[in-house]
Amino acid sequence: MGIRILASGAFTPSLTVTNDDLSTIVDTNDEWIRTRTGISSRRMSCGEPTWYMGTQAAKQAIERAGIDPLDISYIIDSTITGDFFTPSVACVIQREIGAKNAAAFDISAACSGFVYGLDIANRYLMTDDSAKYILVVANENLSYITNFTDRSSCILFADGAAAVVLEKSNGLFTSWLGADGCGMKYLYAKTGHVPNPFEHDAPYMDDGTDEEGPVGVLVQNGKEVYKFAVKALPHAVRMAADKIGMDIADIDRFIPHQANIRIIETAAKNLGVDLDKFYTNIDHTGNTSSASIPIALNEAMENGVIRRGEKVCFVGFGAGLTLGAVIFEF
C-alpha cells in the first residue's frame, strides 16, 4: 500500500529579502552568504499568520485535486511556529477550508516534519478503510523565531507553506524515520514560561541547553548541525531503500530539505548520486524548515520536472535532532 499525491499547493509571502538587505542589519555580504549556503534571497512574512499561509496552500492543493473538502478524512499539519499553544494549526485550517469531517492535528518534527507527516498519512491510509483523502500541510513562520542579530543563522531562515492531497495507491512506498535527542542542544528555541504564584526556589533542571541563552528565538550550533546533516541525509535514504531491497541508483528524483546547498552537495556525493537528480530551490526560497520539501515539490510539479511513474525520494533532517526519508512511486 502506497500513497498517491493527487495535487500540491503552495504559498510564499510577497516580501523578498535579499542578501544585500540582510547586510544592512548584520555584518555580512551577498558573496559570503551565497558561497556558504547557496541562498541569494528568501521570502519573509509581512504578518501573515502560520495558519493563513497553510490555508492558502491547502486551498490551492484541494482545487487542483478537484476534490470536495468534506471528503478529507485527516488533516496533518507540520509546524514549529504555530500561532497558538492550542488549538492546533490543523484545526484552524479545517475550519477555513470547510473540511468538517476531518480529524485534525499538528506534529512537531522540525525540518523532517513533512516526511514524518507523509509516513503518518500512509499508515492511516493502510489501516483506516474509511479514509478517502488526507491533507498534509507544512507551514512555517521562521522569521518569528529568528535571531536577527546572529549572522550565522538569520541568513538561512525564511517563511512559507505548502500542502498535498493524498489518496491510497498500490504503488511502491517505503519510509524510515529516526531521531537523536542527544543532539537537541545544537538547534533549539526555548518557549519560556510565566512562573505560577506558588512557585518558590524552583530547582534547576539541566536540559542540555544554555541556561542563560535567549528565549523565543532559534539557537544553532552550525558546525554540529552540518556534521549531523551530511550524514543524516544519506543514512535516512539508505535505511528507507534497504527496507525493500531497493538500489538507490533506481531513484529518479530526490527532493531534500532545503537547508544549505553545501549539505545537499556533500550528501549527494556520499550517496554516490549525481547532483542533477536533486531538485533544489534554496537559492530563492531559503530554509523554510518542514515547508521546504513540499514547496520545492510544488515548484517541481509546476515546472514539469517530476513525471508520473517516477520513483521519488523526500528526505529531511533538522532540530530534534530528527531525520527521515520516504521513497514512493509518484
Buried (B, 14 or more C-beta within 10 A) or exposed (E): EBBBBBBBBBBBBEBEBBBEBBBEEBEBEBEBBBEBBBBBBBBBBEEBBBBBBBBBBBBBBBEBBEBEBEBBBBBBBBBBBBBEEEBBBBBBBBBBBBBEBBBBBBBBBBBBBBBBBBBBBBEBBBEBEEBBBBBBBBBBBBBBBBBBEBBBBBBBBBBBBBBBBBBBBEBBBBBBBBBEEEBBBBBBBBEEEEEEEEEEEEEEEEEEBEEEEBEEBBBBBBEBBBEBBBBBBBBBBBBBBEEEEBEBEEBBBBBBBBBBBBBBBBBBEBBEBEEEBBBBBBBBBBBBBBBBBBBBBBBBBEEEBBEEEEBBBBBBBBBBBBBBBBBBBB
